[in-house]
Amino acid sequence: MSDAQRLFRDVLGHFPTSVVAITTTDADGRPRGLVVGTFTSVSLDPPLVSFLVDRSSVTLRGIRDAGRFCANALAGNQERLSRKMAAAGNRFEGVGWTPSPLGNPVLDGIVAWVDCTVETVVEIGDHLLVVGRVADLRIESMRTPLLFFRGGYGDYLSSSLLVLDRLTGG
Ligand SMILES: Cc1cc2nc3c(=O)[nH]c(=O)nc-3n(C[C@H](O)[C@H](O)[C@H](O)COP(=O)(O)O)c2cc1C
C-alpha cells in the first residue's frame, strides 16, 4: 500500500459509519452475508438504498444471483456478530434469524431492516455500488446502534441521554 493509500484509509477511518449486515440466501436456501459500513439511503421516490462492496466479495455473487438482499442495522451490543459476519468460516453458525418478506435473513437482536430487490449494480473504482429497491422495511427495536470509528467499534449515546446521565450523577 502506498503512503497516499495509507493516508486515504486513515483519514476516511475518522468518518464514523454504521455497521450493517447485508444478507441473502443461496440457491439451496442457505443464509449468506457480509458486514458493510457503506449502507446509505439514496432516494425516497422511488425508495432506493445502496451499499458499496469490494469487487472480490464472494457474497456479492450470491446477492446478484438471488437478486435481493436485506440490510440489517446491528445493535450496539452486536460487535461479536459483526466480527463474525466479516470473518472467514460459517458466518451464520449459532446466529438466530427469520426470513424477511423477500426471504432474506433478518438477524435476531438488530435495530432495523430494509428488504430490497437489486435495482442496479454500478462499477466504481475497485468497488461496486449495489442499489436496492425497497420492498419492505421495519424498526425491530429501540436498541442503540453499533458504530465503527478509527478502526474500532463503539455504541451510540444520544446527547440527551448524556445530559440525563450527568444530571442524575450516573
Ligand atoms: C465495520 C466494517 C465495515 C466494512 N465495510 C465494508 C464495505 O462497506 N464494503 C465491503 O466490501 N467490505 C466491507 N467490510 C469488509 C467485509 O465485511 C469483509 O471483507 C468480508 O469478508 C467480505 O465478505 P465476502 O468476501 O464473503 O463477501 C467491512 C468490515 C467491517 C468490520
PDBQT file of the ligand as one rigid body, heavy atoms in Angstrom, charges set to zero:
ROOT
HETATM    1  C1  LIG A 201     -17.052  -2.347  10.218  1.00  0.00    +0.000 C 
HETATM    2  C2  LIG A 201     -16.785  -2.972   8.869  1.00  0.00    +0.000 A 
HETATM    3  C3  LIG A 201     -17.212  -2.341   7.719  1.00  0.00    +0.000 A 
HETATM    4  C4  LIG A 201     -16.987  -2.910   6.458  1.00  0.00    +0.000 A 
HETATM    5  N1  LIG A 201     -17.452  -2.272   5.343  1.00  0.00    +0.000 NA
HETATM    6  C5  LIG A 201     -17.309  -2.862   4.129  1.00  0.00    +0.000 A 
HETATM    7  C6  LIG A 201     -17.881  -2.276   2.975  1.00  0.00    +0.000 A 
HETATM    8  O1  LIG A 201     -18.535  -1.229   3.036  1.00  0.00    +0.000 OA
HETATM    9  N2  LIG A 201     -17.715  -2.904   1.786  1.00  0.00    +0.000 N 
HETATM   10  C7  LIG A 201     -17.006  -4.082   1.678  1.00  0.00    +0.000 A 
HETATM   11  O2  LIG A 201     -16.881  -4.603   0.564  1.00  0.00    +0.000 OA
HETATM   12  N3  LIG A 201     -16.464  -4.669   2.772  1.00  0.00    +0.000 NA
HETATM   13  C8  LIG A 201     -16.606  -4.097   3.980  1.00  0.00    +0.000 A 
HETATM   14  N4  LIG A 201     -16.084  -4.696   5.097  1.00  0.00    +0.000 N 
HETATM   15  C9  LIG A 201     -15.302  -5.927   4.948  1.00  0.00    +0.000 C 
HETATM   16  C10 LIG A 201     -16.184  -7.132   4.686  1.00  0.00    +0.000 C 
HETATM   17  O3  LIG A 201     -17.146  -7.348   5.698  1.00  0.00    +0.000 OA
HETATM   18  C11 LIG A 201     -15.253  -8.370   4.621  1.00  0.00    +0.000 C 
HETATM   19  O4  LIG A 201     -14.202  -8.121   3.717  1.00  0.00    +0.000 OA
HETATM   20  C12 LIG A 201     -15.950  -9.623   4.234  1.00  0.00    +0.000 C 
HETATM   21  O5  LIG A 201     -15.061 -10.703   4.484  1.00  0.00    +0.000 OA
HETATM   22  C13 LIG A 201     -16.342  -9.679   2.777  1.00  0.00    +0.000 C 
HETATM   23  O6  LIG A 201     -17.006 -10.908   2.641  1.00  0.00    +0.000 OA
HETATM   24  P1  LIG A 201     -17.213 -11.728   1.313  1.00  0.00    +0.000 P 
HETATM   25  O7  LIG A 201     -15.950 -11.736   0.509  1.00  0.00    +0.000 OA
HETATM   26  O8  LIG A 201     -17.619 -13.081   1.837  1.00  0.00    +0.000 OA
HETATM   27  O9  LIG A 201     -18.332 -11.091   0.581  1.00  0.00    +0.000 OA
HETATM   28  C14 LIG A 201     -16.292  -4.145   6.358  1.00  0.00    +0.000 A 
HETATM   29  C15 LIG A 201     -15.866  -4.792   7.529  1.00  0.00    +0.000 A 
HETATM   30  C16 LIG A 201     -16.095  -4.218   8.775  1.00  0.00    +0.000 A 
HETATM   31  C17 LIG A 201     -15.661  -4.940  10.007  1.00  0.00    +0.000 C 
ENDROOT
TORSDOF 0
